Amino acid sequence: MENLNEVEILIVEDNPLDAEMALRALKKNKLTNKVLVVGDGEEALDFVFARGKFDERSRQSRPKIILLDLKLPKIDGLDVLKEIKSHPETKVIPVIMLTSSKEESDLVKSYQLGVNSYIVKPVDFDKFVDAIREIGFYWLLLNQQKR
């Protein structure tokens, strides 16, 4: 992604195969114009808060949605979610937990911390494409966001 201020979808995923599958599903649904993939929670927070290697990015420019994995290196998904939802300027960003965890405790904790949606990754690619289409249609097209 050339202009980091134009990122619409931030994918936070440490598994390269899952990240590639998400990108393929977005592409198949024509939702890939402005996507950035980061591989750990620390990098996600650095992007959102325009610090570290993203310090030249405008902090006022926010992604339209964040697709966040739960189990991440450095800083896990729940801590990333907690940090994003605890700041007035970033708490309005829709965060969709896109994870393989079916644990009730992960689901409950995610909603307690302010996640907008919790989706268990389908194993089947066609079902994953359908899930991504629904996410994109709702969060990028239908949902009205504060800018």
Secondary structure, 3 states (H helix, E strand, C coil): CCCHHHCCEEEECCCHHHHHHHHHHHHHCCCCCCEEEECCHHHHHHHHCCCHHHCCCCCCCCCCEEEECCCCCCCCHHHHHHHHHCCCCCCCCCEEEEECCCCHHHHHHHHHCCCCEEEECCCCHHHHHHHHHHHHHHHHHHCCCCC
